[in-house]
Amino acid sequence: MTTKFTDRLWKSVAPVWEKTHQHPFVTGLGDGTLPVESFKFYMKQDYVYLIDYAKMFALASTKAYDLTTSAKFAGLQEATLNGEMELHRQYAERFGISREELEATKPSFVMLAYTSYMLRVAHQGSLAELVSSLLPCTWSYWEIGKHLAKVEGALEHELYGEWVRMYSSDEFGQLAIWLIDVMNELADGKNEQELARLEEHFLYTTKMEYMFWDMAYRKEMWPCEIN
C-alpha cells in the first residue's frame, strides 16, 4: 500500500488533534455543556475568520495550474462568501447576534495571528504551501464533526446540533476529501526539503486551530491586558 503525503501529515498532528478533541469547547459542543457566551464569542470570531478564509480560496484560484482546479477554488470562495457566511448569520441570529454585530466584530489576537500566517504563506508561497496551511481547518472540522456525531444526543441538541450536523455531513466531508486529494497531488514529486516545509505549515496552522478553540472558550481577545 502506497503511503500518501497526507498520511505523514496526519501522523505529525495526531497528538494535537487528540488534544483538540478533548478540549472543553469541543467536548462541550458534543454534550451540550459549552457555555453559550463562549459559543457566541466563537461565532463572531469565526465570522471574521471566514472573510480571510475566502481570500485564501481566491488566491488558490489564481495559483492553480489547470482550469478545473482554478474553477473549483473560485467556486469555494463564492460558496463561502454567499453561502456559508449567510448560514453563519442566520445561525448567529438564534443566539441573539445581529448581522451588524457580526460585521462590527474586532479580531482577537489568535484570529489575527492565524489568518495573517495563512495569508502570508498564500501570497509568498506556492499553491502546495497555500493548501498545506489551509487544509487543517477543513480537515480538522470534519474530524471533529464525525467525532461529535457519535456522541449521544449531539446531532439533536437544540443549540449545537446544527453545528455538528453541518461539519459531520457528507457534503462537508467531500470538500475535505477533495482538499486532501489536492494536497497529495501537489506534494507528489517534491523533494524532502519542500515536503518538510509543507508539513511545517500544516503543523503550525493545526496548532493555531487548537488555539482558536481555546481562545473562544476563554473569550480572550488578547493574551495579556494592554491599555
Disulfide bonds with the S-S distance in Angstrom:
none
